[in-house]
Amino acid sequence: FGGAPGQPGAMVAECSVGEASGRLSAASGMKLRLAVQAPDHLRVDLAYNGMLLTACRAGKELWAMPAGAMRSLAQAAGIDVENTTPDTSSTPLIPLALDPQMLVILPVVFDVQDLGTEDIGDTPHRGLKFALMPELKKSIKAEDFDARAWINGEYQPRRVTVEGADYSLEANVDKMNFAEKLPAAAWEPPADQEVLRLPAS
């Protein structure tokens, strides 16, 4: 996945957060739709507590709604909400297709353990446990974490869990679809909604 010849350039995943604790406890029960399209489109729709929050990067520009709530969130994160001029260039997203050079590096970065198979909804899934290599974790002063993924028969993630010293989160991937390209409307806000507009950077 990543738009190279013979690969789909877009993906949509619908996820739901199950249990969450510690500093991530507010995420419990959230529904999330993630849309990605190479090289520079990303949209997140988050449903929680009767509210729908959307943030979308469409090339050089970012838009978000509802405008008031998203402006408050952006300001709390230290983002200059007065700068509304789109970027002059459109930086690609992190590539989602790993080339051979990246694949060579992965075993040096991650310690991956096979956890065998486990049933999710009466279907066997392969479990994998991920952690940073101790030397790398020490050199970049990363927090300890335990990440696990359960992969279905089509080699797609079905469940992901992450646990740290003061948090834990379980996310289920309810649906995942791939396409060559998504419709242009997927990256545009509704005409009747006020949106916050910022440069993509």
Disulfide bonds with the S-S distance in Angstrom:
none
